[in-house]
Amino acid sequence: MMLIKSVLYLCGPVSVILISACSSHVPPEIRQNLEDSPSIAQVHQAADSYLSKKVRWGGVILNIENKQNASWLTILAYPLNDIGKPQDSGLSTGRFITIIDEFLEPTVYSRDRKITLIGNLLRTETIKVGEFPYKYPVVQAEQHYLWSSDPELTAPDYPPYWWYDPWYNPYYPWHHPYHPYY
């Protein structure tokens, strides 16, 4: 009987972990690292040698412009973690523009939202940032992923408040005779 109870207690947490591990909504193309993807610094140094090269870049949206047939996003690039999410480390790797061939709602694709994309490097364009001429790599996006901006999903998961109660014991019912509140 004891063995059955211990197996049942282990099966619950293990099944929750397995189910949550399989339920990632991030597309596999975004999660997988591209082996020969050049960095933005490499493209700035020799843009012509990387034209038509497939890149996997991500960062924070700075601006969105909806044109007649596409949306243009200006992105401040950050390094990507293991699953392709931009890491807000404070050390940007540069800026780039991506073209997505559909209308993107500006309130959804708003400033400071994180995005990761895969696409082909088309060209570079020089646009002024303030008064400084900046060379933007332009990427035609094949696939993109907008990361959640819900603070509840990104907040640390703290234990419930009653775990800090010195009288709390999960193995006794709340109506225990020595509980100080009863």
C-alpha positions in Angstrom: 0.0 0.0 0.0 2.8 2.4 0.9 4.5 1.6 -2.4 1.4 2.5 -4.4 1.0 5.8 -2.6 4.6 6.8 -3.2 4.3 5.9 -6.9 1.1 8.0 -7.2 2.8 10.9 -5.5 5.7 10.8 -8.0 3.5 10.3 -11.1 1.7 13.6 -10.6 4.7 16.0 -10.6 6.5 14.0 -13.3 3.5 14.1 -15.6 3.1 17.8 -15.1 6.7 18.4 -16.0 6.5 16.2 -19.1 3.3 17.9 -20.3 4.7 21.4 -19.7 7.9 20.5 -21.5 6.0 19.5 -24.6 3.7 22.5 -24.7 6.1 25.2 -26.0 4.4 27.5 -28.4 7.6 28.8 -29.9 8.0 27.4 -33.4 10.9 25.0 -33.8 12.5 27.1 -36.5 12.8 30.0 -34.0 14.1 27.7 -31.2 16.8 26.1 -33.4 20.1 28.0 -33.8 21.2 28.6 -37.4 24.7 27.4 -37.7 25.9 29.8 -40.4 23.9 32.9 -39.5 26.1 36.0 -39.5 26.0 38.5 -36.7 25.0 42.1 -37.2 28.6 43.1 -36.6 29.7 40.8 -39.4 27.1 42.3 -41.7 28.2 45.8 -40.9 31.8 45.0 -41.8 31.1 43.2 -45.1 27.5 43.5 -46.0 27.9 42.4 -49.7 29.3 39.0 -48.8 26.3 38.2 -46.7 23.5 39.2 -49.1 20.8 36.5 -49.5 22.2 34.8 -46.4 19.6 33.4 -43.9 19.8 35.0 -40.5 18.1 34.4 -37.1 18.0 37.7 -35.2 15.9 39.1 -32.5 15.5 42.1 -30.2 13.2 44.8 -29.1 10.8 46.7 -31.4 11.7 50.4 -31.7 9.3 51.4 -34.5 6.7 49.9 -36.8 5.6 51.4 -40.2 2.8 49.8 -42.1 3.3 50.3 -45.8 0.9 49.3 -48.6 2.0 45.6 -48.9 4.2 45.0 -45.9 5.1 46.1 -42.4 8.5 47.5 -41.6 9.9 47.0 -38.1 12.9 48.7 -36.7 14.5 46.5 -34.1 17.2 47.0 -31.5 19.0 43.7 -31.6 20.0 41.6 -28.6 21.7 38.3 -28.2 19.4 35.3 -28.3 19.2 32.6 -25.6 18.9 28.8 -26.2 15.3 29.0 -27.3 15.7 32.1 -29.4 14.4 34.7 -27.0 16.2 38.1 -27.0 18.1 38.7 -23.8 17.7 42.2 -22.5 21.3 42.3 -21.3 21.8 46.0 -21.9 24.4 45.2 -24.6 22.8 45.7 -27.9 24.4 44.2 -31.0 23.0 46.9 -33.3 19.9 47.8 -35.2 18.2 46.3 -38.1 15.0 46.6 -40.2 12.8 43.6 -41.0 10.1 43.5 -43.7 7.1 41.3 -43.0 4.7 40.8 -45.9 1.5 41.3 -43.9 -0.3 44.0 -41.9 0.8 44.0 -38.3 -1.3 45.7 -35.7 0.8 48.6 -34.2 -0.8 48.2 -30.8 0.2 44.5 -30.7 3.6 45.0 -32.3 4.3 48.0 -30.1 7.5 49.6 -28.8 9.6 47.5 -26.4 8.0 44.1 -27.4 10.5 41.3 -28.0 10.6 39.6 -31.3 12.7 36.9 -33.0 12.7 36.3 -36.7 14.3 34.2 -39.4 14.8 35.6 -42.9 17.1 36.5 -45.7 19.4 39.5 -45.7 18.3 41.8 -48.6 20.5 44.9 -48.4 21.6 47.7 -46.2 20.1 51.1 -46.0 21.6 54.2 -44.4 19.1 56.1 -42.3 19.8 58.8 -39.7 19.5 58.1 -36.0 19.3 61.6 -34.7 22.0 63.2 -36.9 24.2 60.1 -37.1 23.9 58.1 -40.4 23.4 54.5 -39.4 23.7 51.5 -41.8 20.7 49.2 -41.2 20.7 45.6 -42.4 17.3 44.9 -44.0 15.9 41.4 -43.6 13.0 39.9 -45.4 11.3 37.8 -42.7 10.2 34.3 -43.5 9.0 33.6 -40.0 8.7 35.7 -36.8 7.7 35.1 -33.2 6.4 37.9 -30.9 7.2 37.1 -27.3 4.6 37.5 -24.6 4.6 40.8 -22.8 2.4 39.5 -20.0 4.3 40.4 -16.7 2.6 37.4 -14.9 4.2 35.0 -17.3 7.7 36.5 -16.9 7.5 37.2 -13.1 9.3 34.9 -10.7 7.2 32.1 -9.3 7.2 32.6 -5.5 5.7 30.0 -3.1 2.3 30.9 -1.7 2.2 33.2 1.4 1.1 30.4 3.7 4.4 28.5 3.2 6.0 31.1 5.3 3.6 30.5 8.2 5.5 28.7 11.0 2.4 26.8 11.9 1.6 25.6 8.4 2.0 21.9 7.9 0.5 20.4 4.7 0.1 17.0 6.3 -2.4 18.2 8.9 -5.9 19.5 8.2 -6.5 23.2 8.9 -8.7 22.3 11.9 -5.7 20.9 13.8 -6.2 21.5 17.5 -2.7 23.2 17.9 -3.2 25.6 15.1 -3.0 29.1 16.6 -5.9 30.5 14.7 -8.5 28.0 15.9 
